Amino acid sequence: MILVNYSGKPSRNEVAVPATLETQGEIEVICETTNLAPNRNAKLVFRTWGDAQPPYQIRVRAPSGKVIVERVIRQLPTVDPQSAPPVSFSVQKGEYEISVTQLRGGAEGLATLTIT
């Protein structure tokens, strides 16, 4: 199990709400949290630690419990220049539960994005 924590810091001329991302599993969820604040877009990319083959299902659950993103994709968005575009959604204060699952295998990644 891999546990990663990313914390955001406000830039010089901006007041940003601190955000953290905790992720675990064979598929790592990555989000730039530096200037992440309410009414901004979170952009997610992923990194696999094994030989996880597509397709993948991505699901994001809002603080209210409602599923706000649910899609099946053939290629995971990564930080590589030629990869698929990031999974993007608008955030408000609260905890967002993120899961990415390999549909034909057991690889999975879970993350909690907290906007305070």
N, C-alpha and C positions, 0 to 999 in steps of 0.2 A: 504494500500500500504506500502511495506517495501522497504527502500532505504539503501543499504549497500555500503560502499566504502572501498576497500582494496588497500593499497599502497605498492609497493615493495621497498626494500632497498638493496644496493649491499653488498655482503659478504666481508670479510676482504681482500682477494687477487683477487677479481674480480671486473670489472667495468660492472655493469648491467644497462641497460636502464630502467628508472623508468616506471612502469606499474600500471595502476589503473583499477579496475573493479567496475562498478556501476550496481546494479541489483535491480529489482522490480518485484512484482507479488506474486502469491500463490506458485510458484515453484522457490526457490532461486538457483541461479547459483553461484558456488564457484570455484575459481581458485587461486592456490598459485602463487603470483606474485613476490616473493622475488628476484629470479634470472632470471626472464623472460626477454629475450632480443631477438633481431632479430636472426633468424636461430635456435631458440630453440623451444621446443614443449610446448604449453599450454595444461594443462590437466584439464578438467572440470568435476566436480561432482555436484550433485544437492541435494536439501532438500525440501520436500513438507511441507506446513503448514496446509494443510487440508487432507481430505480423497481422494486424487487423485488416481484413479485406472488406470492401464495401458490399452492400449499402449500409448506411447508418441512419438511425432515427435520433433527431434532436428535439428535445422538449424543454420549454422554459415555463415555469409556473410563477405567476406574480404573487406579491405579498397577500393578496386577497384569496389566493388559492386557485384562481382562474388560469387555465393554460393559455398563454399569449403567443407562443411560438410552438408549432408542431409540424415538422417536415421530415421527409425521408430524402437523403441526398446520396449521390454516388461518389462524391469526392469531398473529403473534409477540408474546410478552409484552414490554411496554415499561414505562417509568416512568409512563405516562399513567394517570390514575385508572380509566378504563373499559376498560383492556386485559385480555388474558387473564392468569391468575395466573402467577407466575414458575415456571420449571422448577426443581425442588428435589430435592436428593439429599444424603445424609449423607456426610461426608468423614472421612478418616483422613490420616495423614502420607503424603506422596508427591506425584506429578505426575498431574493429571487432564487428559486431552486432550479438548477440546470442539470439535465441528464442527457448523455449521448450514449447510445447503445448500438453495438454491431448487431445487425439483424440476423446474420447467418454465422453466429459464433457467440462466444461468451464475453468479449471485451466490452467494458463499460467505463464511463467516467461520470462522476457526480461532482457538483460544485454548488456552493452557496455564495451568491453575490449580495453583500449587505451595503445598502446606502443609508447613512445615518444623518 
